[in-house]
Amino acid sequence: MSREHAPTGKKIIIIGASSGIGRELALRYLERGHTVGITGRRAEKLDEIRQQYPHLAHAKIMDVRSEESLSLLDELIRETRGVDLFIYNAGTGSQSKTLLPDIEMDTLHTNAVGFTRLVIRAYNHFKASGAPGHIAVISSIAGIKPLDEAPAYSATKRYVTHYTSCLARKARRENIPLTFTTILPGFIRTELLQRDYPLSISLEKGARLIFRAIERGKRSVILPGRWRPIMLLARLIPGRLWEKM
């Protein structure tokens, strides 16, 4: 039975919500009575959410690697009658020890090109509306220091973090009332995680921490907290020395 409430809350768009973190975030917002637009490549997964919350959930089958994603985002914003919070969660990544071109290029087009295309659209939408807005992006601690086992994943996550920082600076200079949140999670046990890594946490806990950080309007946060001193130490290691380790 649906636990749906009247649509009196915020209007939220989540790019990449058919599974994992995006799906958990969508359900958390829907349970609180917010209108949520969700995207993903798996129609059946999106339909499960839409059927549970037929008056609050709006869905579009979307491949962020395609330019069609722009028109689909526009349609979704019209269906949700605006957007207060835009979350970019779509992402992929695999180990590529032998530098397989298919893995590297797919990661690049999803995590960097697709991200840029859609976050620009969201930024310009908020700029045109003049109303306060919030852009939240899911990066990774993998973007803090180069990882040789997953070069494209590590590099694109660093790009996501840096690009979002550029937009935050741009919005401030242009006097656009935008809040930015960059989430840098450690290992969260989703479908993307190929094995049980040290210090990994459950999907439920990871989504709860991310949800809380977004709702508090955190500018940038490493989650869970146990990773913060580890990443602080990693940042102190000179690049040349890191490459030799």
N, C-alpha and C positions, 0 to 999 in steps of 0.2 A: 504493500500500500504506500502511496506517495505521501511524504511528510511535507508537502509543498505549502508555502505561505503565500500571502498576497504579495504581488511585486511592488514593494514599497522601498526597497533598499537601493544600493548602488548598482550601476551598470558596468559589468566587467567583461572583458574579452581575454580569453586565454588561448594562445597559439600553442598547439601541442598538448591536447587534453584527452586523448583517447586512452592513455594508460599512464602509469607511473605518477610522478609528482604532479603533472598537470591535471590528471584525473582527480587526484586526491584534493587538490586545491579547488577545483570546480565543485566538487561535492560539498566541501566545507562552506563555500560561499552560497551555494544553493540551499543548504540546510538552514542558513541564516536569513533566507528570504530575498537574496539579491538576484537580479536578472543577469544571467551569465551566457555569453556567446562562446562556444567552444569549437575548436578545429582539430582535425587530425586526418590521417589517411585511411583509418579503418572505420568504415561506415557503421558496422554492427556495434562497435564500442561506443560511438557517439550516440547511436539510437538508444542504447541502454540508459544513458543518462537522460536523454530527452524524454523517454517514456516515463521515467521516474518523476520528472519535473516538467510536465508538458507546457505549463504556462510561464515558466521561468527560464528554461534552457532552450537555447537556439543553437543550431549546429550547421557547420559547413564542412564538407569533405575537402581537404586542402593539402596540397603538396607545396611546401614553402619554397621548393626549388623552382617552381613554375611562376612565370610572370602573372598568370591568371590569379595567383594568390592575392594580388592587389585588389582586383574587382570583387573577389570573394570577401575580403576584409571589409570593403565598403558596404557590401550587401549586409554583412553581419552587423555592422554598426547601425545601419538603418533599421534592421529588425529589432535590435535591442534599444532603439531610440536614443542612441548616443553611447558614450563610454566615459566612465570616470576613472577606471583603472585598466591599463593594458599590460598584460603579462606575456612575455615571450619565453616560452619554455621548450619549444621544439629544439631537438638536438640529437645528434648521433655521434658515435665514436667507437672505434675498435682498435685493438692493438694492431700495429702494422710493422712488425719487426723487419720484414723484407720489403717495405715500402711498396705495397700493392697499390697501383694507381687508382683502381676502382674505389678502394677504401678511402684513400686520401682525398680524392676529388669529390666523392659523395659527402664526406665530412665538411669539406670546404664549402660546397654549395648549400648545405643545410645550415651549418653553424655560423657561417660568415655572410654569404651572399643573401640567403633567405632572410636571415636576421636583419641585415642592413635594409633590404627592400621594405620589410614590413614595419620596422621601427621608425623609419623615415616617414612612412605613411601615418603612423600613429602620432608622431611628433607634429607633423603638419596639420593633422586634424585638430589637435589640442591648440595649436597656435592660431588656427582660423576661428575656433570657437571662442577663444578668450576666457573660457571658464577654467577653474583649477582642475588639474589632472594629475595622474600618477602613472609612470612607466616603470615596471619592474622586470628585470631580466635575470635569468638563471645562468650564471657562469659556472666556474668550478675552481677549486684550489689547484687543479691541473694547469691552470693558466698563470700561476704565480711563478713557477720555474719550469724550464723546458724539460719535457719528458721524451726520451729517445724511443720508448716503446710505442708511443702514440703521438707522433709529431703533429699531424693535422689537428687532432683533438686538442692537444695542449696549446698549439698556436692560435686556433680559432677561439678558444675560451679566453685567452689573453686579449684577443681582438675585441671580443664582446665586452669585457671589462673596460678596456681603454676607450672604445667607441662610445659607450654609455657615459663615461666621464667627460668626453668631449661634448656630448649633447647637453649634459648638465651645465657645463660652463657656457655653452651657447645660449641655453634657455635663460640663464641668469643675465647675460649681457643683453638679450632681447626682451627682458622683462616679461617672460612667459611664466605664468604661475604653475610650473610643473615640479612635481616631486619625483625624484629618481631613486630607485632601490636596485642595487646589484647584490645578488645572492651568490656566494662562493661556497657551495657545499663540499664536504668531504665525501667519503664513500657512502652512498645510500643504496640499499639493496632493492634495485629495480631490475627490469628486464635487460637494461643496458649493461649492468654489472655482470661480468662474465665469470667471476669467482668470488669467494668470500675474502675480501681484503681486510687487513688489520684496521681496527677502529671504525669498522662499518656499522651503520645503524639501520633500523628498520625503516621501511617506506612510511609507515604511520608516524613515527617520531620525526623523520625528516620533513614530511609535509607539515606537521604541526609547528616545527621551528620556523620553517619558511613562511607559513601563513602569519605567524606572530610577528616576524620581522617586517613583512610587507605592511601589515596593519599598523605597526608602530612608525612606519615611514622611515625606517633605517636607510641611511644613504648607501652603506656598503657593509656587509657582514659575512664573516666566515662561520659556517655552521657544520657540526656542533662546536661549542666553545673549546673543546679539548684540542682542536686543530690550530687555534690562534697562536699559542706560543711556538708550536712546531713550525708554522709558516713564518713567524717573525724571525726565527733562527735561519730558516731557508733563505729569506730575503737578504740576510747579512752575509751569505756566502758569495764571494765574487764570481762573476760569470765564468771566467777562465778556470777557476778552481772547480766550479760546478760541472763543467764539461769534462773534467778529468776524473770525476768521482765515479 
